[in-house]
Amino acid sequence: MAGIYAARVSVLSLSVDEHASQPVYRQIAESIRTAIERGELAAGARLPAIRSLAAELAVNRDTVALAYEALASDGLVVSTVGRGTFVRSPARMAGGEPVSLDLSSQVERLLAIENARPRFGQTGDVAAMHSLIPDPALYPVDDFRRALNRAIIGQGADLFAYGGAQGHAGLRQVLARRFGSAGIDVSASDIVLCHGASQGISLALRLFASTGDAVAVEGPTYHNVLATLAGLGMEPVVVPMTPDGPDLEVLERLLARREVKAFYTIPTFHNPMGITTQVAHRRALLEIAGRCGKPVVEDAFESDLRCIGRPVPALAALDDRGVVVHLFSFSKSLFPGARVGSITARPPVLDGLVALKQATDLSDSMPLQAGMAEFIENGAYDRHLGRIRRALRGRHEIVSAALEEQMPAGTRWTRPEGGYQVWVELPAQIDTRDLLADAARAGVLFSPGSQFVPDGGASRCLRLTLARVGEDEIAEGIAALGRVVRQRLATEPMVRPSASVHL
């Protein structure tokens, strides 16, 4: 029915009728009020960001803002700048006043970042080209179960006690051999196991920087590293990305600054851009880091996912000055549920890393790590990688052809040699956040470029991922994206893009 718009917010369904006698903002407020009174929205639940709900309902942002203000004036919700709007707790002190607990400044920053992220909800039949979670249909569950069973039978009750801070010795030995075959000269004693790359990032940053310090990051970069920095009270300083990798002139200027303690980089299958830097660039980067005396945190989270071309040596393989801390994870090449990753470092950095890991969580899951070692040793992991790489090769071919066919003239994108990410740059100054709702209705989800920069500012770029979508879904999803972009270009004045990442 024309004039009626609907959205689904978690368990809450909202609909508004622009032709009704009641103002639209009142309709929104009353729907939320009813959900609160019925218990459908619990105390502490966060309401959608104003921008997101306005897009979902196809109304002006001021309309949603008025609805939230009406709810706040009635004492049903509370809004905090940078955090968002939350259902108010009914808890009361003895005197009848609500208890107000102050969160740390780091948590406030984390909430601000979290609140700015788009909410995708249930994807249904929509092409989920926003997700970096590998396709469960490709998980080698039975093979891993058998490996885990063999490890438990072989090692028995010892696996269920606390392990050492560095993790399971057998898995560290397996990884040392694999890294060695890739040119990274390490022993098992140089490796600390961790809960995936996410914990590895946190530990590596804490090795070198404290609250108030700055860390250089690429722009754009992995959005969770920005959240990690916020949670640790550290400040990101941005090294702009070029088609060849991070801008080395800017990097040198930043690393020369006293307050900048380290550089976090993703040189292989960069997230979100998908590019891989070449050997000459890597050597020049290491020379700068060595000259400035600053560590480099190399995130190699997708290094096992090359499906095109020849491998490029890791920074850690080229490092002859001991400046690189190397992160690895099985979350994208296998499955995230195992929560197994590694950090490789040299003494004396290694000693600090072990102490930090011990203070952080005492021990990892020894059964899972033992099972992973068995899974790799019996060849199941390499067989799985063969299947993943074949699937990825086909998906990359399809995505490039579909973008060429479906996107408007002037659109540019990266052509990765592996990994799951493709970075797309639109030909006009369109904030890709404003396309999300239309794209979802058309049948495709993506991650807007604003998600990958510290200031969360408007971006005409977006990230597409190939982790959870088959070849048919890719073609259909990009066709839907092309329609949405063309419609926006047809209804808005053409604004030529200003300088950004030149692909």
C-alpha positions as CSV (number, residue, x, y, z in Angstrom):
1,M,0.0,0.0,0.0
2,A,1.5,3.3,-1.0
3,G,2.6,5.5,1.8
4,I,3.1,2.7,4.3
5,Y,6.7,1.7,5.2
6,A,7.9,-1.0,7.5
7,A,11.1,-2.1,9.2
8,R,12.2,-4.9,11.4
9,V,14.4,-4.0,14.4
10,S,15.6,-7.1,16.2
11,V,12.3,-8.6,17.6
12,L,10.5,-5.3,17.0
13,S,8.4,-4.6,13.9
14,L,7.7,-1.0,13.0
15,S,5.4,0.4,10.3
16,V,4.4,4.0,9.6
17,D,1.7,5.4,7.3
18,E,2.4,8.9,6.0
19,H,-1.3,9.4,5.3
20,A,-2.4,8.7,8.8
21,S,-3.7,11.6,11.0
22,Q,-1.1,10.9,13.6
23,P,2.4,12.4,12.8
24,V,4.9,9.9,11.6
25,Y,7.3,10.5,14.5
26,R,4.5,9.8,16.9
27,Q,3.7,6.5,15.1
28,I,7.4,5.5,15.6
29,A,7.4,6.5,19.2
30,E,4.2,4.7,20.0
31,S,5.3,1.5,18.3
32,I,8.5,1.5,20.4
33,R,6.6,2.4,23.6
34,T,4.3,-0.5,23.1
35,A,7.2,-2.9,22.5
36,I,8.9,-1.7,25.7
37,E,5.7,-2.1,27.7
38,R,5.2,-5.6,26.4
39,G,8.7,-6.6,27.2
40,E,9.7,-7.0,23.5
41,L,12.5,-4.5,24.1
42,A,14.3,-5.2,27.3
43,A,16.0,-2.7,29.6
44,G,19.3,-1.8,28.2
45,A,18.4,-2.7,24.6
46,R,19.9,-0.3,22.1
47,L,17.6,1.3,19.5
48,P,18.8,1.5,15.9
49,A,20.9,4.5,15.0
50,I,18.8,7.4,13.7
51,R,20.4,7.1,10.3
52,S,19.7,3.4,10.0
53,L,16.1,3.5,11.1
54,A,15.4,6.5,8.9
55,A,16.7,4.6,5.9
56,E,14.8,1.5,6.7
57,L,11.5,3.4,7.1
58,A,12.3,5.8,4.2
59,V,11.7,8.8,6.4
60,N,13.7,11.9,7.3
61,R,16.3,11.5,10.0
62,D,14.7,14.4,11.9
63,T,11.5,12.4,12.1
64,V,13.3,9.5,13.9
65,A,15.1,12.0,16.1
66,L,11.8,13.5,17.2
67,A,10.5,10.1,18.0
68,Y,13.5,9.3,20.2
69,E,13.2,12.7,21.9
70,A,9.6,12.0,22.7
71,L,10.5,8.7,24.3
72,A,13.3,10.2,26.2
73,S,11.1,13.0,27.6
74,D,8.7,10.2,28.8
75,G,11.6,8.5,30.6
76,L,11.5,5.4,28.5
77,V,14.9,5.7,26.8
78,V,18.1,7.5,27.4
79,S,20.4,8.9,24.8
80,T,24.2,9.6,25.1
81,V,26.2,11.4,22.4
82,G,28.5,8.9,20.7
83,R,26.8,5.9,22.3
84,G,23.3,5.8,21.0
85,T,19.8,5.4,22.5
86,F,19.0,2.7,25.0
87,V,15.8,1.5,26.7
88,R,16.0,2.8,30.2
89,S,16.4,0.4,33.2
90,P,13.5,0.3,35.6
91,A,16.0,-0.3,38.5
92,R,15.7,2.3,41.3
93,M,17.7,3.1,44.3
94,A,16.0,3.1,47.7
95,G,15.1,6.8,47.3
96,G,13.4,6.1,43.9
97,E,16.1,7.5,41.7
98,P,17.7,5.4,38.9
99,V,21.2,4.1,39.5
100,S,23.7,5.7,37.1
101,L,26.9,3.9,36.6
102,D,29.8,5.6,34.7
103,L,31.5,3.6,32.1
104,S,35.2,4.0,31.3
105,S,36.1,6.4,28.5
106,Q,37.5,3.5,26.5
107,V,34.2,1.6,26.7
108,E,32.4,4.8,25.8
109,R,34.5,5.0,22.6
110,L,33.9,1.3,21.9
111,L,30.1,1.9,22.2
112,A,30.4,4.8,19.8
113,I,32.2,2.7,17.2
114,E,29.7,-0.2,17.7
115,N,26.7,2.2,17.4
116,A,28.0,3.4,14.1
117,R,28.2,0.0,12.5
118,P,25.4,-1.0,10.2
119,R,22.9,-3.6,11.5
120,F,22.2,-6.3,8.9
121,G,19.9,-8.6,10.9
122,Q,18.7,-11.8,9.2
123,T,20.0,-12.0,5.7
124,G,17.4,-14.5,4.3
125,D,17.6,-14.7,0.5
126,V,19.8,-11.6,0.3
127,A,23.3,-12.1,-1.1
128,A,25.4,-11.7,2.0
129,M,28.4,-9.9,0.5
130,H,29.1,-8.1,3.7
131,S,30.1,-11.2,5.8
132,L,33.7,-12.4,6.4
133,I,32.6,-15.6,8.0
134,P,33.5,-18.5,5.8
135,D,30.7,-20.6,4.3
136,P,29.6,-23.3,6.8
137,A,28.9,-25.6,3.8
138,L,32.7,-25.8,3.3
139,Y,33.6,-26.6,6.9
140,P,35.4,-30.0,7.2
141,V,33.5,-30.9,10.3
142,D,33.8,-34.6,10.1
143,D,37.5,-34.5,9.4
144,F,38.1,-32.1,12.3
145,R,36.0,-34.2,14.6
146,R,38.1,-37.3,13.8
147,A,41.3,-35.4,14.3
148,L,40.1,-34.1,17.7
149,N,39.1,-37.6,18.8
150,R,42.5,-39.0,17.8
151,A,44.2,-36.2,19.8
152,I,42.1,-36.8,22.9
153,I,42.6,-40.5,22.7
154,G,46.3,-40.2,22.2
155,Q,47.0,-37.5,24.8
156,G,44.3,-38.2,27.4
157,A,43.6,-36.3,30.5
158,D,46.7,-34.1,30.2
159,L,44.8,-32.1,27.5
160,F,42.2,-31.0,30.0
161,A,44.5,-29.3,32.5
162,Y,45.8,-25.8,32.2
163,G,48.4,-25.5,29.5
164,G,51.5,-23.3,29.3
165,A,51.1,-19.6,28.3
166,Q,52.5,-20.3,24.8
167,G,49.9,-23.0,24.1
168,H,50.1,-26.6,22.9
169,A,53.7,-27.6,22.0
170,G,52.6,-29.9,19.2
171,L,50.7,-27.3,17.4
172,R,53.5,-24.8,17.8
173,Q,55.9,-27.3,16.2
174,V,53.5,-27.9,13.3
175,L,53.2,-24.1,12.7
176,A,56.9,-23.6,12.9
177,R,57.5,-26.1,10.1
178,R,54.7,-24.5,8.0
179,F,56.1,-21.0,8.5
180,G,59.6,-22.3,7.8
181,S,58.4,-23.6,4.4
182,A,57.2,-20.1,3.7
183,G,60.5,-18.6,4.5
184,I,59.8,-17.5,8.1
185,D,62.7,-18.8,10.1
186,V,61.2,-19.5,13.5
187,S,61.2,-22.4,16.1
188,A,58.3,-23.6,18.2
189,S,59.6,-21.5,21.1
190,D,59.1,-18.3,19.1
191,I,55.4,-18.9,18.8
192,V,52.6,-18.0,21.2
193,L,49.2,-19.4,20.4
194,C,46.1,-17.3,20.9
195,H,42.3,-17.1,20.4
196,G,42.4,-16.1,16.7
197,A,43.8,-13.0,15.2
198,S,41.6,-10.8,17.3
199,Q,43.3,-11.6,20.5
200,G,46.6,-11.6,18.7
201,I,46.0,-8.0,17.6
202,S,45.2,-6.9,21.2
203,L,48.3,-8.6,22.6
204,A,50.6,-7.3,19.9
205,L,49.4,-3.7,20.4
206,R,49.7,-3.9,24.2
207,L,53.3,-5.1,23.8
208,F,54.4,-1.8,22.4
209,A,51.8,0.9,23.3
210,S,50.0,2.1,26.4
211,T,46.9,4.2,27.0
212,G,47.3,7.6,25.3
213,D,49.9,6.3,22.8
214,A,49.3,6.3,19.0
215,V,49.5,3.4,16.6
216,A,49.8,3.9,12.8
217,V,47.2,2.0,10.8
218,E,46.3,1.9,7.1
219,G,43.4,3.9,5.8
220,P,41.2,2.1,5.2
221,T,41.9,-0.8,7.6
222,Y,40.2,-3.7,9.4
223,H,37.4,-2.2,11.4
224,N,38.0,-4.4,14.5
225,V,41.6,-3.1,14.9
226,L,40.0,0.4,15.3
227,A,37.7,-1.0,18.0
228,T,40.7,-2.7,19.7
229,L,42.6,0.6,19.8
230,A,39.6,2.4,21.2
231,G,39.2,-0.3,23.9
232,L,42.8,0.1,24.8
233,G,42.7,3.9,25.0
234,M,45.1,4.2,22.0
235,E,44.9,6.6,19.1
236,P,45.0,5.5,15.4
237,V,47.0,7.7,13.0
238,V,46.3,7.0,9.4
239,V,48.7,6.0,6.6
240,P,46.7,6.4,3.4
241,M,46.5,3.4,1.1
242,T,47.6,3.6,-2.6
243,P,47.3,0.9,-5.2
244,D,50.8,-0.3,-4.2
245,G,50.1,-0.4,-0.5
246,P,50.5,2.1,2.4
247,D,52.0,5.4,1.4
248,L,55.7,5.0,2.6
249,E,56.4,8.7,2.8
250,V,53.6,9.2,5.2
251,L,54.5,6.1,7.1
252,E,58.1,7.4,7.6
253,R,56.8,10.8,8.9
254,L,54.5,9.1,11.3
255,L,56.9,6.5,12.6
256,A,59.4,9.3,13.3
257,R,57.0,10.8,15.8
258,R,57.7,9.9,19.3
259,E,54.1,9.1,20.4
260,V,53.6,6.7,17.5
261,K,54.7,3.3,18.9
262,A,54.0,0.8,16.2
263,F,52.5,0.2,12.7
264,Y,49.7,-2.4,12.1
265,T,49.5,-3.6,8.5
266,I,47.8,-6.3,6.4
267,P,50.2,-6.7,3.4
268,T,48.6,-9.9,2.0
269,F,44.9,-9.8,0.9
270,H,44.4,-6.5,2.7
271,N,41.1,-6.0,4.6
272,P,39.1,-4.3,3.2
273,M,40.9,-3.7,-0.1
274,G,42.1,-7.2,-1.0
275,I,45.4,-6.0,-2.5
276,T,48.8,-7.6,-1.8
277,T,51.9,-5.5,-1.7
278,Q,55.0,-6.6,-3.7
279,V,58.5,-7.5,-2.4
280,A,60.1,-4.1,-3.2
281,H,57.4,-2.3,-1.2
282,R,57.8,-4.7,1.7
283,R,61.5,-4.3,1.8
284,A,61.2,-0.5,1.7
285,L,58.6,-0.6,4.5
286,L,60.9,-2.7,6.7
287,E,63.8,-0.4,6.0
288,I,61.7,2.5,7.3
289,A,60.6,0.7,10.4
290,G,64.1,-0.3,11.2
291,R,65.4,3.2,10.7
292,C,62.7,4.6,13.0
293,G,63.2,1.8,15.5
294,K,59.4,1.0,15.5
295,P,57.8,-2.5,15.4
296,V,55.5,-3.7,12.6
297,V,52.5,-5.9,13.4
298,E,51.9,-8.0,10.3
299,D,48.4,-9.4,10.2
300,A,48.5,-12.5,7.9
301,F,45.0,-13.7,8.7
302,E,44.3,-14.8,5.1
303,S,47.8,-15.8,4.0
304,D,46.7,-19.4,3.3
305,L,44.0,-18.2,0.8
306,R,46.0,-17.5,-2.3
307,C,44.2,-18.8,-5.4
308,I,45.9,-16.8,-8.2
309,G,49.6,-16.1,-8.9
310,R,52.7,-16.8,-7.0
311,P,53.1,-16.2,-3.2
312,V,54.8,-13.1,-2.0
313,P,57.1,-13.5,1.0
314,A,55.7,-12.3,4.3
315,L,57.2,-9.3,6.0
316,A,58.3,-11.7,8.7
317,A,60.2,-13.7,6.1
318,L,62.0,-10.6,4.8
319,D,62.7,-9.1,8.3
320,D,66.4,-9.3,9.2
321,R,66.2,-6.7,12.0
322,G,63.6,-8.3,14.3
323,V,61.0,-5.6,13.9
324,V,58.1,-7.7,12.8
325,V,55.5,-9.4,15.0
326,H,53.6,-11.9,12.8
327,L,49.9,-12.8,13.4
328,F,48.2,-15.8,11.9
329,S,44.7,-17.3,12.2
330,F,42.7,-20.3,11.1
331,S,39.4,-18.4,11.4
332,K,39.1,-17.5,7.7
333,S,41.0,-20.5,6.2
334,L,39.2,-23.1,8.2
335,F,36.4,-21.9,10.6
336,P,36.2,-19.3,13.4
337,G,34.7,-21.6,16.1
338,A,38.1,-23.2,16.8
339,R,39.5,-19.8,18.0
340,V,43.1,-20.8,17.1
341,G,45.7,-18.3,16.0
342,S,49.3,-17.5,16.6
343,I,51.8,-14.7,17.3
344,T,55.4,-15.0,16.3
345,A,58.1,-12.8,17.8
346,R,61.8,-12.7,18.7
347,P,63.3,-12.3,22.1
348,P,63.2,-10.1,24.1
349,V,59.8,-9.1,22.6
350,L,58.8,-12.8,23.0
351,D,59.4,-12.7,26.7
352,G,57.0,-9.8,27.1
353,L,54.5,-11.5,24.9
354,V,54.5,-14.7,27.0
355,A,54.1,-12.6,30.2
356,L,51.2,-10.7,28.7
357,K,49.5,-13.8,27.5
358,Q,49.8,-15.4,30.9
359,A,48.3,-12.4,32.6
360,T,45.5,-12.2,30.1
361,D,43.9,-15.7,30.2
362,L,46.2,-18.3,31.9
363,S,45.7,-20.9,29.1
364,D,44.1,-21.7,25.8
365,S,41.9,-24.7,25.0
366,M,44.5,-27.5,24.8
367,P,42.0,-30.1,23.3
368,L,41.2,-27.8,20.4
369,Q,44.9,-26.9,19.8
370,A,45.9,-30.6,19.9
371,G,43.1,-31.4,17.5
372,M,44.3,-28.7,15.1
373,A,47.8,-30.1,15.2
374,E,46.5,-33.5,14.3
375,F,44.2,-32.1,11.6
376,I,47.2,-30.4,9.9
377,E,49.6,-33.3,10.4
378,N,47.3,-35.9,8.7
379,G,46.9,-33.7,5.6
380,A,43.3,-32.8,6.2
381,Y,44.0,-29.0,6.4
382,D,45.8,-28.9,3.0
383,R,43.1,-30.9,1.4
384,H,40.6,-28.4,2.8
385,L,42.7,-25.5,1.5
386,G,42.6,-27.0,-2.0
387,R,38.8,-27.0,-1.9
388,I,38.6,-23.4,-0.6
389,R,41.1,-22.1,-3.1
390,R,39.3,-23.7,-6.0
391,A,36.0,-22.1,-4.8
392,L,37.7,-18.7,-4.3
393,R,39.2,-18.8,-7.8
394,G,35.8,-19.2,-9.4
395,R,34.2,-16.6,-7.2
396,H,36.9,-14.0,-8.0
397,E,36.5,-14.6,-11.7
398,I,32.7,-14.1,-11.4
399,V,32.9,-11.0,-9.3
400,S,35.3,-9.2,-11.6
401,A,33.1,-10.1,-14.7
402,A,29.9,-9.1,-12.9
403,L,31.3,-5.7,-11.8
404,E,32.5,-5.1,-15.3
405,E,29.0,-5.8,-16.7
406,Q,26.7,-4.4,-14.1
407,M,28.3,-1.3,-12.5
408,P,28.1,2.1,-14.1
409,A,31.0,3.6,-16.1
410,G,33.7,5.0,-13.9
411,T,33.4,2.4,-11.1
412,R,36.7,1.0,-10.1
413,W,37.6,-2.1,-8.0
414,T,40.5,-4.2,-6.9
415,R,41.4,-7.5,-8.4
416,P,42.8,-9.6,-5.5
417,E,44.9,-12.8,-6.0
418,G,43.2,-14.4,-3.0
419,G,41.3,-13.8,0.2
420,Y,37.7,-12.8,0.4
421,Q,37.6,-9.0,0.0
422,V,37.0,-6.8,-3.1
423,W,37.1,-3.0,-2.7
424,V,34.8,-1.0,-4.9
425,E,35.0,2.7,-5.6
426,L,31.9,4.4,-7.1
427,P,32.2,7.1,-9.8
428,A,30.4,9.8,-7.8
429,Q,30.4,11.2,-4.3
430,I,27.8,9.0,-2.8
431,D,27.9,8.0,0.8
432,T,27.6,4.3,0.5
433,R,25.9,4.1,3.9
434,D,22.9,5.7,2.2
435,L,22.7,2.9,-0.2
436,L,22.4,0.1,2.4
437,A,18.6,0.0,2.8
438,D,17.9,0.1,-0.9
439,A,20.6,-2.5,-1.6
440,A,19.1,-4.8,1.1
441,R,15.6,-4.5,-0.4
442,A,17.1,-5.2,-3.9
443,G,18.8,-8.3,-2.6
444,V,22.4,-7.6,-1.6
445,L,24.4,-6.6,1.5
446,F,27.8,-4.9,1.6
447,S,30.0,-3.1,4.0
448,P,30.2,0.7,3.5
449,G,33.6,2.3,3.3
450,S,33.0,4.5,6.4
451,Q,33.3,1.3,8.5
452,F,37.0,1.1,7.8
453,V,38.3,4.6,8.7
454,P,38.9,6.0,12.2
455,D,36.6,9.0,11.8
456,G,33.7,7.0,10.3
457,G,33.3,9.7,7.7
458,A,31.4,9.5,4.5
459,S,32.9,7.3,1.8
460,R,32.0,6.5,-1.8
461,C,33.7,3.1,-1.4
462,L,32.4,-0.2,-0.2
463,R,33.7,-3.7,0.5
464,L,32.3,-6.8,-1.1
465,T,33.2,-10.3,0.4
466,L,33.1,-13.7,-1.2
467,A,33.1,-15.8,1.9
468,R,29.5,-16.8,2.1
469,V,28.2,-16.5,-1.4
470,G,28.3,-18.9,-4.3
471,E,28.9,-17.9,-7.9
472,D,25.2,-17.5,-8.8
473,E,24.6,-15.3,-5.7
474,I,27.6,-13.1,-6.6
475,A,26.2,-12.5,-10.1
476,E,22.7,-11.7,-8.7
477,G,24.0,-9.6,-5.8
478,I,26.2,-7.4,-8.0
479,A,23.4,-7.0,-10.5
480,A,21.2,-5.8,-7.7
481,L,24.0,-3.4,-6.5
482,G,24.4,-2.1,-10.0
483,R,20.7,-1.3,-10.2
484,V,20.7,0.5,-6.9
485,V,23.8,2.6,-7.8
486,R,22.4,3.5,-11.2
487,Q,19.1,4.6,-9.6
488,R,20.9,6.8,-7.1
489,L,23.0,8.4,-9.9
490,A,19.8,9.0,-11.9
491,T,18.0,10.8,-9.0
492,E,20.8,12.8,-7.5
493,P,23.1,15.4,-9.1
494,M,26.3,13.9,-10.4
495,V,29.1,14.9,-8.1
496,R,32.6,14.0,-9.2
497,P,34.6,12.3,-6.6
498,S,37.4,14.0,-4.7
499,A,40.7,12.4,-4.1
500,S,40.7,9.1,-2.1
501,V,42.1,5.7,-2.7
502,H,43.2,5.7,-6.3
503,L,42.7,2.1,-7.6
